[in-house]
Amino acid sequence: MLDYHYISTKERLFLSTVGIPLKRFHKLAWRFSQRCKSFRFNRPQIRSAGGGRKPERFGSDEELLFYLLFYVRIYPTFDLAQAVFELDRANLCRWLHTYLPVLERTLLYKIALPAKQTNTLAELFKKVPALAEHIVDATEQRMNRPKYNQEPYYSGKKKCHTRKRQIICTGKGKLLGVSSAVPGSVHDKRLEEQTMYLNHAPPGAKRLGDRAYQGESDTYGIWGIRTMVPKKKPKGGELTSAEKEVNRQISSLRVIVEHVIGHLKYSRIFGDKTRYRRDISDPISNVVGGLYNFKHGY
C-alpha cells in the first residue's frame, strides 16, 4: 500500500507524487477539511443513523486529499489505484466523484474566471483588472472516439478526436481562467466568442494571441480592446525585416501561455487521453488550474 505517512516525510517524493510541495499541501488540507465538514453536514441523510454497511474509508481528510491529488497528478486506472490504496475500485471511484467537486470549491478562489458560465448579468460584466494585459491560447486533449455524434469532436489539426479548452494568463504567468471543454472541431476564435470572457476585461485592455485570432482588432472596439497577433506573410510576398522582428517579439511574450499549458499538463488527467465517461471536465479544469496558481503562489 502507498503509505501517506512515509511519503509525507520525503519532500521530493511528495512533490513528484501529488504535484505540490508538502508545506502547501498542509495549507490546502486545512481548507479542504473545512469544506468537507460543511459538505457532510449539509448532505441529506438517506438511512437512519448507524444503518447500512460500514464503508471502507480513508483515515483522515488529509489522506483523502492525498488520494485526490494523486489521481489528478498520475491519472491511474481504478484497478491500479485499488492496488496502490488497497480499497475497492468502485469505492475509489465513488470517493473521487463525490469529493472532486469539494476540492474544486476549495481551489476555485484561485481562478479569476472559472470554467462554468456566469449566471447573472452582474457577474458577466464584472471587470477583472488582471485582464488589462493578458495572453490567450487554446489547447486540445485527446479523447476516446465517441460512439455517436463523432464528427464535432474530430480535430483536423490533431487528426483525432479531442476536447478543446481556452487558457488565459497574465504576462507574469498567473492563470486567469480555463474555459469549459468543447468539441475539438470548434475554432479558437469561436470558442472565445462562446466564453465572452472579454466582457470581463476593463476598457483599453491589451492581449496577445496567435494567428487563430487574426482580424479581431475591431471585434471589441466598443471597449477599446486591442489584439496583437503575429503578422501573416502575404500571398506571393515576403515580410519585411521590421515585421519579422515584431513577430519575434510577440512570440517571445506569447510563449508564456505555452509554458502555463505545459505546467497544466503536468497533471496527467489534463494532458493524457481522457478515459472518464461522466462529464467532469469543468471540475477537472478548475482543480488543475487552481492547483497551478496555488503551487506557484499566485
C-alpha positions in Angstrom: 0.0 0.0 0.0 1.1 3.6 -0.7 2.0 4.9 2.8 0.9 8.5 3.1 2.8 8.9 6.4 6.0 7.7 4.8 5.7 9.9 1.7 4.8 13.0 3.8 8.4 12.8 5.3 10.1 12.9 1.8 9.6 16.3 0.3 11.0 15.4 -3.2 9.0 12.2 -3.4 5.8 14.0 -2.1 6.1 16.7 -4.8 6.5 14.2 -7.6 3.6 12.2 -6.3 0.9 14.9 -5.9 2.4 17.8 -7.7 2.5 20.4 -4.9 5.1 21.0 -2.1 4.5 19.5 1.3 4.0 22.8 3.1 1.4 24.0 0.6 -0.3 20.6 0.9 -0.8 21.1 4.6 -2.2 24.6 4.0 -4.6 23.2 1.3 -5.5 20.3 3.6 -6.9 22.7 6.3 -9.1 24.4 3.7 -10.2 21.1 2.2 -11.1 19.7 5.7 -13.3 22.8 6.4 -15.1 22.3 3.1 -15.6 18.6 3.8 -17.2 19.3 7.2 -19.6 21.7 5.6 -20.4 19.2 2.8 -21.0 16.3 5.2 -23.2 18.5 7.4 -25.4 19.6 4.5 -25.6 16.2 2.8 -29.1 14.7 3.1 -29.3 11.6 5.3 -30.6 8.6 3.3 -30.6 5.9 6.0 -31.2 6.2 9.7 -28.2 7.0 11.9 -25.9 3.9 12.2 -27.8 2.0 9.4 -26.2 0.3 6.4 -22.9 -1.3 5.8 -19.8 0.5 7.1 -17.8 1.5 4.0 -14.1 1.3 3.8 -12.7 4.8 4.1 -9.6 6.9 4.3 -8.3 7.5 7.8 -8.4 11.3 7.6 -9.3 14.2 5.3 -5.6 14.6 4.6 -5.4 11.0 3.3 -8.5 11.6 1.2 -6.9 14.8 -0.2 -3.7 12.9 -0.9 -5.7 10.4 -2.9 -7.5 13.1 -5.0 -4.2 14.9 -5.8 -2.5 11.6 -6.6 -5.3 10.7 -9.0 -5.2 14.2 -10.7 -1.4 14.1 -11.0 -0.8 10.4 -12.0 -4.3 9.6 -13.6 -4.1 5.9 -12.8 -6.8 3.4 -13.7 -9.1 2.5 -10.8 -7.6 -1.1 -10.9 -4.1 0.4 -10.3 -5.5 2.7 -7.7 -7.0 -0.3 -5.9 -3.6 -2.0 -5.8 -2.0 1.2 -4.5 -4.5 2.2 -1.9 -6.0 -1.2 -1.0 -9.6 -0.1 -1.4 -12.1 -1.5 -3.8 -12.1 0.2 -7.2 -15.8 1.0 -7.0 -15.2 2.6 -3.6 -12.4 4.7 -5.0 -14.5 5.8 -7.9 -17.2 6.9 -5.5 -14.8 8.8 -3.4 -13.4 10.6 -6.5 -16.7 11.7 -7.9 -18.1 12.7 -4.5 -15.2 14.8 -3.3 -13.7 16.2 -6.5 -16.4 18.9 -6.5 -15.4 19.7 -2.9 -11.8 20.1 -3.9 -12.9 22.3 -6.8 -14.8 24.6 -4.5 -11.7 24.7 -2.2 -9.5 25.9 -5.1 -11.9 28.0 -7.1 -11.0 31.2 -5.4 -7.5 31.0 -7.1 -9.0 31.5 -10.6 -10.4 34.8 -11.6 -12.5 33.4 -14.5 -13.9 29.9 -13.6 -14.8 27.4 -16.3 -18.5 27.4 -15.5 -20.6 30.0 -17.2 -21.8 33.0 -15.2 -25.5 33.0 -14.1 -26.3 36.7 -13.8 -25.6 39.9 -15.7 -23.8 41.4 -12.7 -21.3 38.5 -12.8 -21.0 38.7 -16.6 -20.0 42.4 -16.6 -17.8 42.3 -13.5 -14.5 43.8 -14.6 -11.3 41.8 -13.8 -8.3 44.2 -13.6 -5.9 41.4 -14.3 -7.3 41.2 -17.9 -5.8 44.6 -18.7 -2.8 42.8 -20.3 -3.2 39.1 -20.9 -2.4 36.3 -23.3 -4.9 33.8 -24.7 -4.5 30.4 -26.4 -6.3 27.1 -26.8 -5.2 23.6 -26.0 -6.6 20.2 -27.1 -6.8 16.9 -25.2 -7.3 13.6 -26.9 -10.4 11.5 -26.0 -11.8 8.2 -27.0 -13.8 8.2 -30.2 -17.5 8.8 -29.3 -19.9 6.1 -30.1 -22.4 8.6 -31.6 -22.0 12.1 -33.0 -18.3 11.7 -33.7 -17.8 14.5 -36.3 -17.9 17.5 -34.0 -15.1 16.1 -31.8 -12.8 15.3 -34.7 -9.9 17.9 -34.8 -8.5 18.4 -38.3 -5.3 19.9 -36.7 -4.6 16.9 -34.4 -6.2 14.2 -36.7 -8.0 12.6 -33.9 -11.0 13.2 -31.5 -10.3 15.9 -28.9 -11.8 18.3 -26.4 -10.6 21.9 -26.5 -10.1 24.4 -23.7 -9.2 28.1 -23.8 -6.4 29.2 -21.5 -6.0 32.9 -20.3 -3.0 34.1 -18.3 -1.1 37.3 -17.4 2.3 38.3 -18.7 3.8 37.0 -15.5 2.3 33.5 -15.9 -0.7 33.8 -13.5 -3.6 31.7 -14.7 -6.8 33.8 -15.0 -9.2 31.2 -16.4 -9.8 27.9 -18.1 -12.9 27.6 -20.2 -15.3 24.7 -20.3 -14.2 21.8 -22.7 -15.8 22.0 -26.1 -15.6 19.6 -29.1 -12.2 19.7 -30.9 -13.6 21.0 -34.2 -14.6 24.3 -32.6 -12.2 27.1 -33.8 -10.2 29.1 -31.3 -12.0 32.3 -32.4 -15.4 30.7 -32.0 -14.5 29.4 -28.6 -13.6 32.9 -27.5 -16.9 34.2 -28.7 -18.7 31.5 -26.7 -16.9 32.2 -23.5 -17.4 36.0 -23.8 -14.5 36.5 -21.4 -13.6 39.8 -22.9 -16.8 41.3 -21.3 -14.9 40.9 -18.0 -11.9 42.9 -19.3 -11.5 46.6 -18.4 -11.7 49.2 -21.2 -8.5 49.6 -23.1 -7.3 46.1 -22.4 -4.5 44.6 -24.4 -3.9 40.9 -25.3 -1.6 38.7 -27.2 -2.7 35.7 -29.3 -1.6 33.5 -32.2 -2.7 33.7 -35.8 -6.0 31.9 -34.9 -7.2 35.3 -33.6 -6.2 37.2 -36.8 -8.5 40.0 -37.8 -10.0 40.5 -34.3 -8.7 44.0 -33.7 -12.1 45.6 -34.2 -14.3 42.9 -32.7 -14.4 44.6 -29.3 -14.0 48.2 -30.4 -16.6 49.4 -28.0 -14.4 48.5 -25.1 -11.2 49.6 -26.9 -9.6 46.2 -26.5 -6.5 45.7 -28.7 -5.4 42.4 -30.0 -1.8 41.8 -31.1 -1.1 38.8 -33.3 1.9 37.8 -35.5 1.6 39.3 -39.0 0.8 36.7 -41.6 3.1 36.5 -44.7 1.2 38.0 -47.7 0.4 35.6 -50.5 3.2 35.6 -53.0 5.2 38.1 -51.0 7.5 38.3 -48.0 7.5 40.0 -44.6 9.9 42.9 -44.1 12.7 42.7 -41.6 10.8 45.1 -39.3 7.7 42.9 -39.5 9.7 39.8 -38.7 11.3 41.5 -35.7 7.8 42.4 -34.4 6.7 38.8 -34.9 9.7 37.6 -32.9 8.9 40.0 -30.1 5.3 38.9 -30.0 6.3 35.3 -29.9 8.8 35.8 -27.1 6.0 37.2 -25.0 3.3 34.8 -26.1 5.4 31.8 -25.2 4.4 32.4 -21.5 1.0 30.9 -22.2 2.7 27.8 -23.7 4.7 27.4 -20.5 1.4 27.6 -18.5 -0.2 25.0 -20.6 2.8 22.8 -20.2 2.6 23.1 -16.4 -1.2 22.3 -16.5 -0.4 19.2 -18.5 2.0 18.1 -15.7 -1.3 16.9 -14.2 -1.8 13.9 -16.4 -5.6 14.0 -16.0 -5.4 17.3 -18.0 -2.9 16.2 -20.6 -3.3 12.4 -21.2 -6.1 10.8 -23.3 -9.3 11.0 -21.3 -11.0 7.9 -20.0 -13.8 9.3 -17.9 -17.3 8.9 -19.2 -19.0 11.3 -16.8 -18.9 15.0 -17.8 -16.4 16.1 -15.1 -14.3 18.3 -17.4 -15.3 21.6 -15.6 -14.2 20.3 -12.1 -11.0 19.0 -13.6 -10.3 22.3 -15.3 -10.9 24.3 -12.1 -8.9 21.8 -9.9 -5.9 21.7 -12.2 -5.9 25.5 -12.7 -6.4 26.2 -9.0 -3.5 23.8 -8.1 -1.3 25.6 -10.6 -1.9 29.0 -9.1 -1.8 27.6 -5.6 1.6 25.9 -6.2 3.2 29.0 -7.7 1.9 31.3 -5.0 -0.4 33.4 -7.2 
